[in-house]
Amino acid sequence: PVYDKPLIYYPLATLMFAGIKDILVIVKPSDSNNFQNLLGDGSQWGVNLNYQEQKEPKGLADAFIIGRWFVNREPCSLILGDNIFYGHGLIENLSEAAASSSGAVGFAHPVENPAEYGVITFGNDGNPISIAEKPVKPTSRWVLTGLYFYDERVCDIAADLEPSDRGELEITDINRLYLEQGTLKVTKLGRGFSWFDAGTADSLLEASNFV
């Protein structure tokens, strides 16, 4: 729980704020029953929930291979199940991203420990110019959060990826390809926004205290 609600409620609510109603929840096999017992088919919130198991931790981009049948050559969004977003204007930002029919949209937030994330560097015009996954010497404090919007090409792109040195299909490689094509837009969530990557005990406690 994050304070008084299950953590998964927060990313689901974020997708709902974006107007997304058809959602595939990707879980590891040992957690599948827990999530289905908690969330059901989503009808109580006016959404349609499906479930798919990820047998092995092959990386975030593997979601587009597992869920290719679900995406079905349409624009889609991916959010990590441990990400919490809060801030004035968030719904407007989400609606704008969801309305984009070509390219990709990501969201950046400044952090104190950028070396643990995908670091994004912006040019003088405010547009993204590079993305580096967990760099030893980060070039900025801005990192990509775990929320992405993609056009219908993303599943084909994911299927062509090679595993990284970690043996995983990296979401950064997908984002970098869109960047190289000049079709990646990154929205800055700066002052007035809070973002939690609540995947550790410390960050989970911080998020609970915030809520």
MOKARA-V141406 format. One record per residue. N is the residue number from 1. RES is the residue in one small letter. PHI is phi in whole degrees, 0 to 359 (NA if undefined). OMEGA is omega as a letter, one per 40 degrees, with the letter a starting at -180 (999 if undefined). Layout:
N:RES:PHI:OMEGA, N:RES:PHI:OMEGA
This chain:
1:p:NA:i, 2:v:255:a, 3:y:53:a, 4:d:245:i, 5:k:227:i, 6:p:300:a, 7:l:307:a, 8:i:298:i, 9:y:299:a, 10:y:291:i, 11:p:295:i, 12:l:297:i, 13:a:296:i, 14:t:298:i, 15:l:296:i, 16:m:293:i, 17:f:299:i, 18:a:279:i, 19:g:86:a, 20:i:271:a, 21:k:243:i, 22:d:257:a, 23:i:230:i, 24:l:255:i, 25:v:264:a, 26:i:260:a, 27:v:228:i, 28:k:280:a, 29:p:307:a, 30:s:291:a, 31:d:258:a, 32:s:303:a, 33:n:296:a, 34:n:299:a, 35:f:293:a, 36:q:292:i, 37:n:293:a, 38:l:287:a, 39:l:262:a, 40:g:63:a, 41:d:267:i, 42:g:83:a, 43:s:297:a, 44:q:293:i, 45:w:246:i, 46:g:79:i, 47:v:237:a, 48:n:244:a, 49:l:260:i, 50:n:241:a, 51:y:228:i, 52:q:214:a, 53:e:267:i, 54:q:258:a, 55:k:295:a, 56:e:226:i, 57:p:285:a, 58:k:262:i, 59:g:108:a, 60:l:296:a, 61:a:296:i, 62:d:297:i, 63:a:302:a, 64:f:278:i, 65:i:271:i, 66:i:299:a, 67:g:260:a, 68:r:301:i, 69:w:298:a, 70:f:283:i, 71:v:297:i, 72:n:53:i, 73:r:58:i, 74:e:238:i, 75:p:300:a, 76:c:208:i, 77:s:229:i, 78:l:231:i, 79:i:229:i, 80:l:284:a, 81:g:289:i, 82:d:245:a, 83:n:258:i, 84:i:237:i, 85:f:241:i, 86:y:208:i, 87:g:164:i, 88:h:293:i, 89:g:89:a, 90:l:298:a, 91:i:298:i, 92:e:297:i, 93:n:297:a, 94:l:293:a, 95:s:297:i, 96:e:295:i, 97:a:295:a, 98:a:293:a, 99:a:279:a, 100:s:288:a, 101:s:256:i, 102:s:219:i, 103:g:78:a, 104:a:224:i, 105:v:231:i, 106:g:238:a, 107:f:234:a, 108:a:248:i, 109:h:218:i, 110:p:284:i, 111:v:225:i, 112:e:276:a, 113:n:236:a, 114:p:299:a, 115:a:297:a, 116:e:266:a, 117:y:226:i, 118:g:275:a, 119:v:273:a, 120:i:245:i, 121:t:249:a, 122:f:253:i, 123:g:277:a, 124:n:297:i, 125:d:273:i, 126:g:87:i, 127:n:271:i, 128:p:292:i, 129:i:239:i, 130:s:202:i, 131:i:228:i, 132:a:231:a, 133:e:276:i, 134:k:46:a, 135:p:289:i, 136:v:294:i, 137:k:238:a, 138:p:299:i, 139:t:268:i, 140:s:201:i, 141:r:267:a, 142:w:276:i, 143:v:232:i, 144:l:282:i, 145:t:279:a, 146:g:271:i, 147:l:220:a, 148:y:220:i, 149:f:237:a, 150:y:227:i, 151:d:279:a, 152:e:290:a, 153:r:278:a, 154:v:297:a, 155:c:292:i, 156:d:295:i, 157:i:297:a, 158:a:297:a, 159:a:295:a, 160:d:265:a, 161:l:288:i, 162:e:260:i, 163:p:300:i, 164:s:281:i, 165:d:298:i, 166:r:278:a, 167:g:80:a, 168:e:239:i, 169:l:273:a, 170:e:270:i, 171:i:296:i, 172:t:299:i, 173:d:294:i, 174:i:295:a, 175:n:296:a, 176:r:294:i, 177:l:294:i, 178:y:297:i, 179:l:298:a, 180:e:296:i, 181:q:276:a, 182:g:75:a, 183:t:241:i, 184:l:258:i, 185:k:253:i, 186:v:238:i, 187:t:266:i, 188:k:278:i, 189:l:257:a, 190:g:264:a, 191:r:301:a, 192:g:94:i, 193:f:248:i, 194:s:237:i, 195:w:225:i, 196:f:237:i, 197:d:260:a, 198:a:275:a, 199:g:268:i, 200:t:235:a, 201:a:299:a, 202:d:295:a, 203:s:289:i, 204:l:295:i, 205:l:294:i, 206:e:299:i, 207:a:295:i, 208:s:297:i, 209:n:295:i, 210:f:297:a, 211:v:295:999
